[in-house]
Amino acid sequence: MSRTTAPLGPAEIVVDLDAIRANAEVLREISGVPLIAVVKADGYGHGMVESARAARAGGAQWLATATVEEALVLREAGLDGPLLCWISSPEVTPGATYAAAVAAGIDLSAYSVAELDAIAAAADRAGRPARVQLKVDTGLTRGGIPRAAWPDVFARARAGEEAGQWQVTGIWSHLACADEPEHPANAEQEAVFDEAVALAEAHGLTSLMRHLANSAAAILRPSARYDAVRCGIALYGLDPAPGHTPDIGLVPAMTVRAPLMMVKDAHEGDAVSYGQHWVAERPTTLGLVPVGYGEGIPRSASRPGEPEAAARVGIGGRLRPIRGTVCMDQVVVDLDGDRPEIGTEVVVFGPRSAGGPTAQDWAQACGTINYEIVTRIGGRMSRTHVGLR
Ligand SMILES: *Cc1c(COP(=O)(O)O)cnc(C)c1O
């Protein structure tokens, strides 16, 4: 058990690394191909280095981050082995950062000829060949080599390989609608990806690792699995496609909990919190929980005017709805006449077994996705890792 952040408040995040390890095993088994464990954005709020170690323990052959800087932090923490990153640009990424990545044996994703030129300079500086993967745009229209530029970039990639500047190790793309398994964009993107792979082969770029699937596609779309799957959210035990994903035994790794700070009576007509948006229609008891948007609790969880839709927390094994506006430092919840002792554990969210709601329940109440709930959580809370020993 290790404390990684100094606590500034009484609430805490507990991350179960055994759950991450087990989720990695499940994803390897269900996909049948190597797992690329995505640990960007501080491991979706779970701790990047700790999550990476847990994923490796669960058999993840590859790790992946968004930025080059994140990948370098993993190397500094002693995480060896295949490691891919995908956010860099010759205009904004310092040459020294590219060179450090090449020296550290990190696979860089190339989006343009200009970026390949920058990687060539970095390989020169590092005194060893780089490792490059080609990221093609197949319909997400975010990053990736636009179709019109494929021939130029593939030709430059092959020339650099022949000149010993790098080894091209992979070709990959990213799906726009993987969480909607029936969406026609999935098959369209697969077809465009196949064209890109064929064109790369025609340019002499053979035996590339091909990967397209994120968590949703890894679980729901066998045709998108190719040579590896890049899983983030499912690694942390959350559902990548609510309403579509069968129960495959993923376990949410994050629990957020806090001690109950105060219990008070509310009388009929009492109005709660900023704006007085919730008014007691009958006498009840209210509890004060020391988490708010300063901890990353979305203010949208309040749902003014729709008390039945507000987010809930678990106290004493029952779900207790938030009443009134979420504040910076605290929320008020309805205890429905109960008077739990001060200090009673409040489960803000976690696995069902923790006795409260899930991050997915919060996402639904807040009109967002579970990714955003766990990635933004934090603020003053301590974060403790358990398991994996
Ligand atoms: C974040 C990300 C992933 C992981 O997606 P999940 O839905 O969390 O599995 C995979 N590939 C790319 C390019 C990403 O940006």
The ligand as an ORCA input file, in Angstrom:
! r2SCAN-3c Opt
* xyz 0 1
  C      -7.526      6.668    -25.413
  C      -7.259      5.873    -26.617
  C      -7.452      4.480    -26.630
  C      -8.125      3.732    -25.497
  O      -9.513      3.857    -25.650
  P     -10.528      3.124    -24.634
  O     -11.854      3.413    -25.187
  O     -10.295      3.779    -23.308
  O     -10.163      1.702    -24.634
  C      -7.050      3.768    -27.734
  N      -6.500      4.400    -28.801
  C      -6.337      5.732    -28.836
  C      -5.745      6.362    -30.024
  C      -6.717      6.517    -27.759
  O      -6.572      7.847    -27.819
*
